[in-house]
Amino acid sequence: MKKLSIRTLKKILFFTFFIGILITLYAFLYNGIRIHQFEIAGVKLEGLYLKLDKKLIVQLQTLNLTSMDSTNHKTFDIKQQIQYAKNIHLILQYFQEISIETILFKDYQANLFYDGNNFTINLPEVYVKLNLNEESSKILIEIQDLYLKPYNIYYQGSGKYNLRRQSLSLVGKLDFLESQNYSTLASVHLQINGTLNNLLLTGSSTTFENIKFLRPILPKIQNPLVDAWIFDNYSATDIKIHDFLVSIPLKSKNLLEDSLKNLYVSLEANNTHITFHPNLPPIHAKNLQIIFKNNALEFYPSNPNYQNHSLNGSQVVLKNPTTNPFLQINIATDTILDSTILSLLQTYNISLPIALPETKIKSNLYLGIDLITHYIETKGFFTAKNAKTLINAMPLTSEDIQVKLDNELIYIETKNTQYENLLKTDTNFIINTDSKNLSGDLTIDFLLLSDKLPELLFIQNQKLPFNVDFKQKDKTILSLPTLSFEAILSDSYSFNFQDIVFFLPFSKFLQNYYLQGGKVKISTQDFESFKGDLKIQSNQPFLLDKTTNKPWNSLHLLLDYHPTSFTIQNIDNTFKFHSSKQSKNLNLKNIALFIDPTHFSNHILNDIPLIIEGENSNILFKDKLLLGDYFSFSIVDDEIKGVLRYKNGVADLYKKNDFYTIDAREFGDEFVNTFIKKNTFHQGRFFLNANTNSQGILIGEIKLSNTAINELNILQNLMAFIDTIPALLSLKNPGFNQDGYYVKNGTIQFGLNEEFLAIQALELNGSSIDIKGKGILSLKNNNLDFYAQLITVKSLSNIINKIPLVNYILLGKEGKIYTNFKIQGTSENPIIQTQVTQDILLSPFNVLKRVISSPFEIFNKTKDESIK
């Protein structure tokens, strides 16, 4: 027999010693070991009883862990926790019973029991009782009770863990309990499947009232808006989770974020109220679908109703609630855009200056709200047919409206937009809600300010750019740049025309009253009555400066316009024109009025009387100036009645069609000299009476008395002619000399039309000379054809011997001396000559009678010859 080696001997002795110790330990364990107290590695144990039956039995009164260092704990790791559970399960296989009555750790107590099948642990925050059994490489798990005390969550379930595949499968029910009476708030049927790499949780729930019970469970949400949208912004009579699914990647470094990306929850709520904004009433919906997927919380209300307005099709989405929360609100309506809907938009800083209180409008509005920066992104589209619109309380009707919203910009197109009977147009414009500005184009079918005649403004078939400023709540400013026009729309309306020259083609009113340009301000409250301030340039010919007799081309006028009347006057009240259905009145002070019938247009000469009154005002009739202290004319159709007064003189005028009657009395030299534009008369009294005959010729008589005539070319040339005849020098006496011709009294009978002035009889009685004559004057070229006699009352014996050529002198029956003259040339340059002897001897009166037997024959004959 071989000798054992020392090494072999040592091994035998070691195993013999180890077996001996085990046998000894088994003997002790079989009978039981009690240890009153001991401490190991900072852990204190009291009342330890250890016994071996089939397996180990451990009983411990107190396990004190308060001295252990808990500061150096590691981050929660699911995989590590499962590995701990596997190791614990492996260790528990060697124990028949474990009982720890008290576990002390820091400031809380716990206890733990294991009877070989059921494992029970009661911690301050968790109570769990479960059964673990191994069967064919599987651990059968039955969770009899699992209660998370701080969250009031109770779970019961069962399943298995496959040791070979390392897969877990659990099915159970999760109850959320009320903290006071532990009644069930909600129950979730939960199924867990997974491996060490990934867990998949699915389930559904019974009905519950709200999900606020989840607030203590989920990580605290710092953003109050996000927290409100998850828990508070909606309420319901009952809520149910139809589907719940989350995939938990156990190896992920960002477990919570990655799990939320995979989380899917589908809830249904009935009879819900959804609060979009704390300052707005809630939206009611019979049914609300709530879905959480792709890290976004989505709300889909069914038949939502907001203040009796349908919002069917609206939805809300809350994206990235835990990282970068962004709220998306889609509002769909088919309702009237009244103050209720407008206030909803204004809450989100969307101010529309329009309302459609009686018109349904289809709209689709998107609001994107960054819940951190509070930036709001807006998109939307609105459509309406046969719409009644209010723009700052101004009612409009439109056949079609298209509105596109893009953040601060609102694009609007309308077709056949009409305001009463004043405006019809197509529009295309943009509203900037940031700058509170509106700009675009008006394609005007017609724009009419007052449909009365004459129209104040009438624009048709024009395309006009325009701009609207509505920064101020109490007024809106409209401008038409190409027309230099601005309107202020408020409780009242004000229109400013920077230069009315742009409006002249569109205003009968401006055209009829000869306006050419200038600034105009017009205000109204009802588009029926208007007040205006007009600083204008005009080519009107009627109103003249009294000093220069030149037309006013610059006027400052005030306008008061009503549907049945209007008044326009200059600011110093020297001119005032009032027009109504009954009459037109023109009142003048200290100015001159130009009258030319060719300037009267149909808007003045109609069946409405025109009354013209002047105070200390003159009249310029064609190119003749009539001085006046007062005058009054009434014009109806083609009938004129008038009176003119100047100092002692009074003139009455009547005209109807082509018939005239003039009666002027007691006028002085100033009036007459001004009228004939010559300083011909000095002192005297003048009378005129004339009327038209059936042929349209004005037949009249002029009377004058006690006046001296000078600066008359015919008279001056006659005096020069006398100077050439020595025998006639005796005619030059104080009554007929270089100082003029004094007339005691005189008459002139005449006939007048537009071409000729015929003098039928001219008789001037002076102190020493009388003048008689007949003739005709062409008004076109001032040509004269006139015959006159100078009659002296000197005795024949005193004169006849002094005349060398007796043929120049004729004796009358009265013993007077008659000297005959023929006057031709023009009124400015008359040519005077004596009659030939033969004609004189044949009796000058008979000759004159034959040549100019009457003013009508002279007039008619000369007129016929001119025609030929």
Secondary structure as UniProt FT lines:
FT   HELIX           6..31
FT   STRAND          33..40
FT   TURN            41..42
FT   STRAND          43..52
FT   STRAND          56..64
FT   TURN            66..67
FT   HELIX           78..92
FT   TURN            93..94
FT   STRAND          95..105
FT   TURN            106..107
FT   STRAND          108..114
FT   STRAND          118..122
FT   STRAND          126..134
FT   STRAND          138..148
FT   HELIX           149..151
FT   STRAND          153..162
FT   TURN            163..166
FT   STRAND          167..177
FT   TURN            179..181
FT   STRAND          184..195
FT   STRAND          198..205
FT   STRAND          207..208
FT   HELIX           212..214
FT   TURN            215..217
FT   HELIX           224..227
FT   HELIX           228..232
FT   STRAND          234..235
FT   STRAND          238..249
FT   TURN            250..251
FT   HELIX           255..262
FT   STRAND          264..274
FT   TURN            278..279
FT   STRAND          283..293
FT   TURN            294..295
FT   STRAND          296..302
FT   STRAND          305..306
FT   TURN            307..308
FT   STRAND          309..310
FT   TURN            312..313
FT   STRAND          315..319
FT   TURN            321..322
FT   STRAND          326..337
FT   HELIX           339..347
FT   TURN            348..349
FT   STRAND          354..370
FT   TURN            371..373
FT   STRAND          376..391
FT   TURN            392..393
FT   STRAND          394..406
FT   TURN            407..408
FT   STRAND          409..419
FT   TURN            420..422
FT   STRAND          423..432
FT   TURN            433..436
FT   STRAND          437..449
FT   STRAND          457..469
FT   TURN            473..474
FT   STRAND          476..480
FT   HELIX           481..483
FT   STRAND          485..489
FT   STRAND          493..497
FT   HELIX           500..502
FT   HELIX           504..506
FT   HELIX           508..512
FT   TURN            513..514
FT   STRAND          515..524
FT   STRAND          530..538
FT   STRAND          543..544
FT   TURN            546..548
FT   STRAND          554..562
FT   TURN            563..564
FT   STRAND          565..570
FT   TURN            571..572
FT   STRAND          575..580
FT   STRAND          584..589
FT   STRAND          592..595
FT   HELIX           597..599
FT   TURN            602..604
FT   STRAND          610..615
FT   STRAND          618..621
FT   TURN            622..623
FT   STRAND          624..626
FT   STRAND          630..636
FT   TURN            637..638
FT   STRAND          639..646
FT   TURN            647..648
FT   STRAND          649..656
FT   TURN            657..658
FT   STRAND          659..667
FT   HELIX           669..676
FT   STRAND          681..682
FT   STRAND          685..692
FT   TURN            694..695
FT   STRAND          698..709
FT   HELIX           713..723
FT   HELIX           726..731
FT   TURN            734..735
FT   STRAND          736..737
FT   TURN            738..739
FT   STRAND          740..752
FT   STRAND          756..766
FT   STRAND          769..778
FT   TURN            779..781
FT   STRAND          783..792
FT   HELIX           796..799
FT   HELIX           800..802
FT   HELIX           806..808
FT   STRAND          810..811
FT   TURN            813..814
FT   STRAND          817..826
FT   STRAND          830..834
FT   HELIX           837..841
FT   HELIX           844..851
FT   HELIX           855..867
//
